[in-house]
Amino acid sequence: MLRRPTCPVPAVGLWFGAMVDRDGNGWTRCGQGHRHWGRFGAAGLLAWAPCSPDADPGGLDADPGGPVCVLLQRRSWWGNHGGTWGPPGGARDSHETDVAAALREAQEECGLAADAATVRGILRDDHGGWSYRTVIASAPGTLPVRAVSSETSQAAWVPVEDVDALALHPGFAARWPVLREALQPVTIIVDVANVMGSRPDGWWRDRAGAARRLRDQVAGLAAEGVAALPASAGGPGLERWFPDFLLVVEGAARSVAAAHGGGPAPAAGRVRVLAARGSGDDTIAEQARDLAGRRLVVTADRQLRERCVAAGAAVTGPSWLLAML
């Protein structure tokens, strides 16, 4: 007989039939001596989307004021913490990343296509030798979902303000206040001219070439994610963030934006290069004011920093970004 873990953790799946061959399935003990399902740990997906079916949660063009819904599953009564609500999740196989496991679980339990969500961050719940990671992701809208597996009695998009009224899985309930703070896009706005001028790599001989190098390095960082945002940005303490990047160029570096037609640069659309129409500082200040979610401007320019803070954005110096490239 399967017994309930004594340590409250977010919802995990129990596998039967053809799924028993997966090597992640099975009980294990954490460093605290508690039993957990998932020999190699477990992961779940907390997907969020604008509650309006016509809205777009994409970081650079999102509506900053619309209500947000999250995808939750209600666990079947026969399972651990039966009848409670939480993100779809389950055991991670040895060959899977946490993101891959979370996306798979959401598809197998709620019918959410694995390519329908854009990963925004990861929260780690470490029990000592065993961990559960909640993968936070945005969806293009409240896509159709349903209870697919026998472990799920109901799947639904729930408005954020209604979540606390549900009977929540105890592990999810404990972490919901932190997760809730991460349900918004994060955009890092880069003052390219200022950042380039902060390192002696010959940028003055070829400003466009230096801007392209910076763009490509940022694209690699965007794909890997950021281990931590600077303290000035605020936000919860996630294990990893996957922000959008907006690189603002001017002067001789404007050709870098033209090379992409003003559209997305590499890293699956996480990086965009924007050519300033006039003053680069004016364009950065406008973006700091108008973009949705949490905005972080990377610049050492004192006047520009003051303008961006007044616009509601956080600021940090080029050294924070350059240290990660």
N, C-alpha and C positions, 0 to 999 in steps of 0.2 A: 504494500500500500504506500502511495506517495504521501509524504508528510510536508506540512507547511514549513518553510524556512523560518527560523526564529529571528532573523535579522530582516527588518522591512526593507525591501528593495523594489524598484519599479517592476511592472508586470513582465514576466518572462513566459515563454511558451513551453508546452509539454508536447513531445512529438510521438506519434504512433504510426503504425503501418509501415509504409515504404520509407518513412523518414528516420526510422531507428538506426539506419546505417550511418547517419551523420556523426562525425567524431566529436562534435561539441556537446552532444546530448549526454546527460548524466549529472549526478550529484557530485559536489565537491565541497570542501571546507575552506573557509577563509582563515586568515591569521587570528581571528577572534574566536575560532572554533565553531562558527555557525555554518549550517549547510545551505548551499546555493545551487540552483539549477544552472548548468553551463560549465563544462569542464575547463573551458578556456576563457571564461567570462561571458558576459551577455551585453546586448545593446538594444536600444529601442529608438524609435523615430518620433520626435515631437514636431510635426509639420504644422505650419501656420499659414494663413492666407487671409486676405480681406474678406469679410463676410459677404460683401456685395459680389454677386457672380460676375459683374462686368469690370471689377477692379483689377489692377495689375500691381502685385507686390514687388516687382523688380526694383532693386535698390535705388537706381538712378532716377526713376520716374514714378515712384510710388506716391499715392495719396497720403500725406502725412497725418490726416485726421480721421480716416475711416476706421470703423470697428474691425477688430481682428478675431478670427475663429481659429481653434486648434483641433486637429484630428485626434480623437480618443476612441478607444475600444472599451466595451463593457465585457468583463470576463465572465465566462460561463459559470454557472453556480457550482459545478462539480470541481472546478479548479482551485488553485491556491488563491485565497482572498476572493472567492467567487462573488460575482455581483458588483465588484468595484470597478471604477473607471481609471484608465491610465493610457499612456501611449502604447501602441503596438510594439512588441519586443520579444526577444528570446535569446537562446544560446548562440554564441558565436563559434563557428567552426575554426579549426586550427589554421586553415588556409585563408580565412576571410579577414578583411579589415573591419574595424568597428562600423565604418560607414556602410560598407557592403552588406554587413549583417543586418543593420538597422533598416536599410532600404528593402532588403529581401523580406524581412519580417512584416513590414508594412504592406507589401504586396500580397504575401501569403495569408495574412490575417484580415486585412481591410480592403484588398483589391486596389490599392494605390500603386500605379505604375512606378517602377523604380526610377524612370527618367523624368518623372513629373515634378520632382522637388529639387531645389537648389540648396546645398548644404551651407549653413551660415555659422555653425559653431558646434562644439562638443563639450558637454559637461561630464566630468569623471566623478564617479562615486566609488571611492577606494575603500575596500574592507580589509586590506592587508592580504596580498596574494590572490585576491579575487576582486574584480571590479565590474561595475555596470556603467556603460557610457550612453548618455542620452544625446543623440544626434539631432540638432536643431536645424530645421530646414524650412524654406519658404516654398509655397506652391503658387501657381498662377491664378488660383481661385479655389473655391470650395468644390473640387472635382467630385464626381460620383464615387461613393464608397459603400461597402456593404460588409456584413459578417461573412467571411469566406471560410474560415476554419471552424472546427467544432469547439475550439477554445474561446471563440468570440461570440457573444450573444447579440451584440449590437455594435455598430460603428457609426460615428456621427461627427460632423463639424460642430463644435460647441463654442459659442461666443466666450471670449476670455472672462468677461464679467460674470458668467454663469458657472464657471468651473468650480468655484469654492462651494457651490450649493450641491454638488454631486457627492456621492459616496466614493471617495477617491482611494485608490490603492495606497497604503500607508507610505511606501517609499516615494511614490510620486507626490503625495501630499507634502512630505517633508521638504522636497526640492522644488515644488511649484513656485514659491516666492522668488527663487533665484532664476528659474527657467523663464518666468513671466517677463523678467527684465530684459531677456535676450530676444524677445519676439519683435524685432524691428531690424531693418537693414542697417549695416554699418558701412559708411563710405569714407575712404581716406582720400582727401583732396591734396594733391602734391603740387607745390609751387616748383615746377621743373627747373626754372632758371636759378632759383635760390638754392635748390638741392644740388644741382650741377656745380654751382660755384663754391660748394662746401667741400669739394674734394679735388685735389690736383691731378686729374687724369687727362689733362690736355684738352679739356672741353673748349677752351678759347680758340683753339685752332680749327675746330669743326663742331660748331654748336649743334647742328642737326644730327651728326653722328653720335655725339655724346648723349643727346636726348633719346636716340634710338637704343643705345646701350642701356640707359636707365629704364626705358620702357620694357625692354626684354628681361631685365633683371627683376623688375616689379612683377612681370607676368609669371616668372618662376615662383616668386614669393606668394603670389595670389593662389597658385595651384597648390602649394604646400600648406598655406595657412599661416597665421600669426600666433605665436605662443602666448602673447599677452599684449593688451593694449596699454598705452601709457596711463599713468594714474590720472592725468588730466582729462582723459576721455570718459572716466567713470565706467559704469556697466558692471555686470556680475563677473565673478572670477571663473571664467571658463578655462578648460584645458587648452583649447585652440579656437581661434576665430577665423572665419573665411569672409573677409570684407570685400566690398567692391573698391576699386581704385579709379580715381579720376585724375589724370595727369593734364595739367593746364600748361600749354606752351605758347610762346609768343616769339616775334622776330624771326630770326633765321631758323628756329626750330619748328616753325609752323608746318613745314613740309612733312613732319612726322605724323601729324594728324591727317594731312591730305593723302598720305600713303594708304590710310585705312578708310578713306572716304568719310571721315568723321565718325565712323561706326566703331564697333567693338574691336579691340586689339586681341592678342592671344589670351589663353587661359579661360576658354569657354565663356567669354563675355564679361569676365570679372574686371577687366581693365579697359578703360576707354581713354583716348587721347582727345582733348578738346583744344582747338586753336582759339585763343582770345581774339575777340573782334577788335578790341582796341587795347586798353591797358590790361595786362595780365592780372594785376592786383584787383582791378574792378571785377573781372570775370570770376576770380577766386572768391571774392567777398559775396558776389551774387549767388554762386553755387553753395557757399556756406549757409546762406540765408534760405535758399529755396529747396534744397534737397531734403527728402524725407529721412526719418530715422536719426541715428547717431552719426554726426559728422565730425571728422578729425582732420584738421588742416596741418600739413607739414611745411613749415617755413620758419626762417629765423628773422624775417623782416618785422621789426617792432610795430610799425604802423599797421601793417596788414594783420598781424596777430590781434591787435586791438579791435580792428574792424570785424574780424571773424568771431571773436568772443562776443562782441555786441550783437552779432547776427545769430547767436545761440549755438555756435560750434565750439568744439574744443581745439586746442592747438598744441603742437609739439615741435621740437627742433629737428633739423635734418639728421642729426646723429642717431636718433631713434630708428629712422628708416634705414640709413646706410649701414648700421650695425647688423642688419638682418640680410643684406644683399650679398 
